[in-house]
Amino acid sequence: MHTVAVLALDKVVPFDLSTPIEVFSRTRMPDGRAAYRVRVCGATPTIDAGAFTLQPPWGLDALAAADTIILPGCADPVAVSAEVLHALRQAAANGTRIASICSGAFILAATGLLDGHRATTHWLAAAELAARHPAIEVDPGVLYVDNGQFLTSAGAAAGLDLCLHLIRRDYGSAVAADAARLSVMPLEREGGQAQFIVHDQPPTPRGSVLETVLRWMEDNSARELTLEDIAAHAGMSTRTLNRRFREQTGTTPLQWLHRTRIRQAQHLLEATDHPVDRIAAQVGFGSPTAFRDRFKRVVGTTPNTYRAAFHAPGV
């Protein structure tokens, strides 16, 4: 039987901890047999889990006997003991599969095992993960990343997606679909983590020469604005405008404008019943096809799928 070790460290996130325990413990083979043996392991006899304390039945030595190790997120995932990191590296050297949920990616990253690989974590923590571990290619727009032996997932519910993916890898789609039904989850969710990210515009310093230009662009974003239009309003050449934008916002004028339009479209999809083609025109896209393409590139899913997930009831 496949053994899953869930590693609980101090300040473990209870949701991240319980997800793999519940999903793997309830998974059944077609003949009714349990598919997994689940062991909760800890580095210390008592674990602080915030609202409660936990006494893991197994210690770090149990990681050596596991086929898969799950690393739930922690409130302070960068404070990991050398003993824990050594145990994880030893398990990896023996071929054990290791997967992280949410900020558990920081624990896995600290081992060095993710260096040179693509990985993800909760979108709020993605920039910090990339800054702390530049050897990792951090992708904040996906629900999980499978590198074979090492896997990472985004925040909260994405841990469910990861667990179901592992079940499908181990036992096939039929067993995974049954586990998904027990969890009241689709076996595959359309779109990635990008649809949940709040896309704020890059901050512009107060008093910046672009401050009034950006305000004007936002107020007039529904118009068909060209780079020349923006440059003329700013009283600059297009070359100077592009340079100032790069320096002060980290992007180009037209990319900034598109991002503003997409944010406005997200609001309309959430708060109105307007058809998608009408919203495309309302926010300044001349072509519904161009709007759909840009929306999917920025948000990671289609306008209709986004609306189905975030439309306010009763609107």
Summary of the structure (lengths in Angstrom):
residues: 315
radius of gyration: 23.2
end to end distance: 49.9
largest distance: 73.9
contacts: 1025
relative contact order: 0.09
helix: 47%
strand: 13%
